[in-house]
Amino acid sequence: MQDRTFFVTTVTWQRRCIFQSEALATELLSTIYDYRAARRFALHEFVIMPDHVHLMLTPAAGLTLERAMQFIKGGFSHRVGKTRPNLMLWEKSFTNHRIRDAEDYKRHREYIHQNPVRKHLAHVASEFPHSSANPGFELDPSPFRWKDAPSGAVLVAHSG
């Protein structure tokens, strides 16, 4: 499973700030969690910014990353299209980075958590309502296991 975990970024159409709308941000979260509950992917981390989304996920066995993202983006577009059929939501593609090891995972997790702080949307990561840094979201565990080590020590990933 480790070699199938990805950091993904997808942006809104023309970088429009559609997720400033609480209703749309909540609907996207609902979409993500519905597909997670259907076991289409494991959700490790996320943040929904006004004009883009970062996810760290592992597609289910037999599913590609492209299919997992199709569930998220297409599912959200379908839901929103019922009440707002002409609203453009997403740019066509997404970018991804395959998470290589525990250190890479931690670095991308920190990037996701700190994104709202860097953009001055929250003073601390846990304050931002649409982020896995905010307490209360159920997440799947990291596929990487590591021991807390002294500063400068090398992290060791274990399969499991």
FENTA-V54187 format. One record per residue. RES is the residue in one small letter. PSI is psi in whole degrees, -180 to 180 (NA if undefined). OMEGA is omega as a letter, one per 20 degrees, with the letter a starting at -180 (none if undefined). NEAR is the number of other ideal C-beta (glycine too) atoms within 10 Angstrom. Layout:
RES,PSI,OMEGA,NEAR
RES,PSI,OMEGA,NEAR
This chain:
m,-29,a,13
q,-41,a,19
d,4,r,10
r,17,r,19
t,134,a,24
f,147,r,21
f,123,a,22
v,140,r,18
t,131,r,15
t,142,a,18
v,155,r,16
t,161,a,19
w,125,a,13
q,29,r,8
r,32,r,11
r,143,a,14
c,59,a,12
i,-24,a,19
f,10,r,21
q,-21,r,12
s,117,r,11
e,-39,a,10
a,-43,a,10
l,-39,r,20
a,-43,r,18
t,-39,r,14
e,-39,r,17
l,-44,r,23
l,-43,r,17
s,-43,r,13
t,-49,a,20
i,-48,a,22
y,-30,r,14
d,-42,r,14
y,-31,r,19
r,-46,r,20
a,-31,r,10
a,3,r,11
r,35,r,10
r,-23,r,20
f,161,r,25
a,132,a,20
l,118,a,22
h,-41,a,24
e,158,r,23
f,160,r,22
v,136,r,24
i,104,r,22
m,169,a,22
p,-36,a,17
d,9,r,16
h,169,a,17
v,137,r,24
h,135,r,20
l,148,r,24
m,115,a,25
l,163,r,27
t,113,r,22
p,149,r,20
a,156,r,18
a,133,r,8
g,-8,r,6
l,144,r,16
t,164,r,10
l,-39,r,18
e,-40,r,11
r,-41,r,14
a,-43,r,24
m,-31,r,21
q,-40,r,13
f,-48,a,20
i,-58,a,25
k,-45,a,19
g,-41,r,13
g,-43,r,19
f,-45,r,21
s,-41,r,14
h,-46,a,10
r,-47,a,16
v,-35,a,18
g,-21,r,12
k,-33,a,7
t,-20,a,9
r,72,a,12
p,-22,a,7
n,6,a,5
l,119,r,13
m,130,a,12
l,-47,a,16
w,148,r,18
e,156,a,14
k,-33,a,7
s,-173,r,10
f,162,r,19
t,155,r,10
n,157,r,16
h,125,r,13
r,126,r,12
i,125,a,27
r,-36,a,13
d,-178,a,15
a,-39,r,20
e,-43,r,15
d,-43,r,17
y,-50,a,23
k,-42,a,15
r,-44,a,12
h,-33,r,19
r,-45,r,18
e,-40,r,13
y,-46,r,16
i,-49,a,23
h,-38,a,20
q,-8,a,17
n,-48,r,20
p,-30,r,25
v,-46,r,17
r,-33,a,10
k,10,r,13
h,35,r,7
l,-10,r,17
a,152,r,18
h,-38,r,10
v,151,a,11
a,-38,a,19
s,-13,r,14
e,-23,a,13
f,124,a,22
p,-21,a,14
h,53,a,21
s,148,r,24
s,-11,r,22
a,-20,r,23
n,127,a,16
p,149,r,6
g,-13,r,7
f,135,r,14
e,128,a,9
l,158,r,13
d,146,a,14
p,155,r,9
s,141,r,20
p,-6,a,20
f,135,r,23
r,140,r,14
w,158,r,17
k,141,r,9
d,128,a,6
a,159,r,10
p,156,r,5
s,135,r,4
g,-9,r,5
a,156,r,10
v,133,r,9
l,142,r,16
v,122,r,13
a,141,r,18
h,138,r,11
s,153,a,9
g,NA,none,9
